């Protein structure tokens, strides 16, 4: 298949493109390098140094013998979107090209507006582009489990059967997002469902949990193929942060009680989930939702796991939670769709956690400790 990966220079977009290419798909990558610009703005860097876009693509061709076609441009430019779809003629589009951090969207009004404009309008341009150039294209969109929030009922896979006053209907599962970023993802989901229902498009919405890890079989082939390893308080993920803090002899910083529970998955499962969705497309007119996660953990449980597996003393420190979220809550997520398509999950294990320690040790000179402290507070809106 011909697959276009949007946001193909990012943490997940890049290894996804390599995985699809390695599995025999003719793959193109598109990016506007906004993620690199966020680093410049925030004064941070990936723990693991990453090469520029063209060097990465050239290295993959050298290592694998397979070529990645590259496009540089912005989804907010509708003419560029249409031209790219017409030139590459994809069978499927994998959409990672969004601002992905909740804290970034909560910095102030400008960042909230930017996040929603970039994410929602970019996706709208893409939907129109698909409808007008080739409605057969299958859109595989990366959503987030954060769209659901933490309801006190089971989280179904995208849809909910409802009975009310003696009548039944099937509707999108109610959403209660926790940031302006997560709200943008909810808007995307509704726009996509509408486009499928009205225009007959085909789309898969992957509501993804928190991803951990930094290596896939493809990125491990050459240092030039490495993907990001984010650890800062804005873009870093919690397990990555804990592992770095352990290696550096710093306390593991747990927000609040640590009772917040989230769905998680290994980066190797992320890229495989996308392959499965691409190779098993939704039907015309179908808006299909998969909850893309493999396990659930509380933040405190993750801290305890890292402390147990690190070969040295580790302290755990509880900080005031900068977010507005329930400290303890029910969390039961249905996630059978991708397993039924063939996913064989890599569950979080001692081996995975321990394999991350050497990566951090090798790159610990790049860590800026102050960047791991949370400074964005949900209850302190700014102009």
Secondary structure as GFF3:
##gff-version 3
##sequence-region A 1 383
A	DSSP	beta_strand	2	6	.	.	.	ID=ss1
A	DSSP	alpha_helix	11	22	.	.	.	ID=ss2
A	DSSP	beta_strand	26	31	.	.	.	ID=ss3
A	DSSP	alpha_helix	34	42	.	.	.	ID=ss4
A	DSSP	alpha_helix	53	64	.	.	.	ID=ss5
A	DSSP	beta_strand	69	72	.	.	.	ID=ss6
A	DSSP	alpha_helix	78	88	.	.	.	ID=ss7
A	DSSP	beta_strand	92	95	.	.	.	ID=ss8
A	DSSP	alpha_helix	102	105	.	.	.	ID=ss9
A	DSSP	alpha_helix	109	116	.	.	.	ID=ss10
A	DSSP	pi_helix	117	121	.	.	.	ID=ss11
A	DSSP	alpha_helix	122	133	.	.	.	ID=ss12
A	DSSP	beta_strand	138	144	.	.	.	ID=ss13
A	DSSP	three_ten_helix	145	147	.	.	.	ID=ss14
A	DSSP	beta_strand	159	164	.	.	.	ID=ss15
A	DSSP	beta_strand	167	172	.	.	.	ID=ss16
A	DSSP	alpha_helix	180	199	.	.	.	ID=ss17
A	DSSP	beta_strand	202	208	.	.	.	ID=ss18
A	DSSP	beta_strand	210	212	.	.	.	ID=ss19
A	DSSP	three_ten_helix	219	221	.	.	.	ID=ss20
A	DSSP	three_ten_helix	223	225	.	.	.	ID=ss21
A	DSSP	alpha_helix	238	247	.	.	.	ID=ss22
A	DSSP	beta_strand	252	255	.	.	.	ID=ss23
A	DSSP	beta_strand	261	266	.	.	.	ID=ss24
A	DSSP	alpha_helix	267	279	.	.	.	ID=ss25
A	DSSP	beta_strand	287	292	.	.	.	ID=ss26
A	DSSP	beta_strand	295	298	.	.	.	ID=ss27
A	DSSP	alpha_helix	299	309	.	.	.	ID=ss28
A	DSSP	beta_strand	316	319	.	.	.	ID=ss29
A	DSSP	alpha_helix	337	341	.	.	.	ID=ss30
A	DSSP	alpha_helix	350	363	.	.	.	ID=ss31
A	DSSP	three_ten_helix	364	366	.	.	.	ID=ss32
A	DSSP	three_ten_helix	369	372	.	.	.	ID=ss33
###
